[in-house]
Amino acid sequence: MIEDLIGGTLPFLPSKETLAAKKKLSLLRKQEWFKSAYSTEIIYNTRVKEFIVNFDVESLLDDNNEVRLFRQRLDELLKNEQLS
């Protein structure tokens, strides 16, 4: 019975990737450039989440060149995913 309970709740526990994506998206949403350029719908796209998880967002925000590169790559991904 306990095994059934545990097995039934495991699919609802967030993965490490989901937790990392939430943390990084939270940091990005605090940035004016992100809020003004990107809609909230993009965060529901799996490929966008994977893309964001693979960036070191904390250090990215300290470097304007990295922000520019991140935005270019994100814009390209959104175009490919037909989200822009």
LINPEZI-V679808 format. One record per residue. N is the residue number from 0. RES is the residue in one small letter. PSI is psi in whole degrees, -180 to 180 (none if undefined). D_CENTER is the distance of its C-alpha to the mean C-alpha in whole Angstrom. Layout:
<<N/RES/PSI/D_CENTER> <N/RES/PSI/D_CENTER>>
This chain:
<<0/m/-45/36> <1/i/-38/34> <2/e/-39/33> <3/d/-40/32> <4/l/-48/30> <5/i/-46/28> <6/g/-32/27> <7/g/-24/27> <8/t/-20/24> <9/l/-42/22> <10/p/-19/20> <11/f/-8/19> <12/l/136/18> <13/p/142/14> <14/s/168/13> <15/k/-39/12> <16/e/-41/9> <17/t/-42/8> <18/l/-41/10> <19/a/-42/8> <20/a/-43/4> <21/k/-44/6> <22/k/-46/8> <23/k/-38/6> <24/l/-36/5> <25/s/-43/9> <26/l/-43/10> <27/l/-39/9> <28/r/-19/10> <29/k/-13/13> <30/q/130/14> <31/e/-42/16> <32/w/-34/15> <33/f/-45/12> <34/k/-38/13> <35/s/-23/16> <36/a/-24/15> <37/y/137/12> <38/s/163/12> <39/t/-18/11> <40/e/-28/11> <41/i/-28/9> <42/i/-11/6> <43/y/-5/9> <44/n/128/9> <45/t/-43/9> <46/r/-35/9> <47/v/-43/6> <48/k/-47/4> <49/e/-42/7> <50/f/-48/7> <51/i/-39/4> <52/v/-33/6> <53/n/-4/9> <54/f/147/9> <55/d/86/11> <56/v/-37/10> <57/e/-48/13> <58/s/-29/15> <59/l/-42/14> <60/l/-15/14> <61/d/-4/18> <62/d/114/19> <63/n/-35/19> <64/n/-39/20> <65/e/-38/16> <66/v/-44/15> <67/r/-46/17> <68/l/-44/16> <69/f/-47/12> <70/r/-40/13> <71/q/-47/15> <72/r/-40/13> <73/l/-43/10> <74/d/-40/14> <75/e/-44/15> <76/l/-45/12> <77/l/-37/13> <78/k/-45/16> <79/n/-34/17> <80/e/-1/15> <81/q/44/17> <82/l/-1/14> <83/s/none/16>>
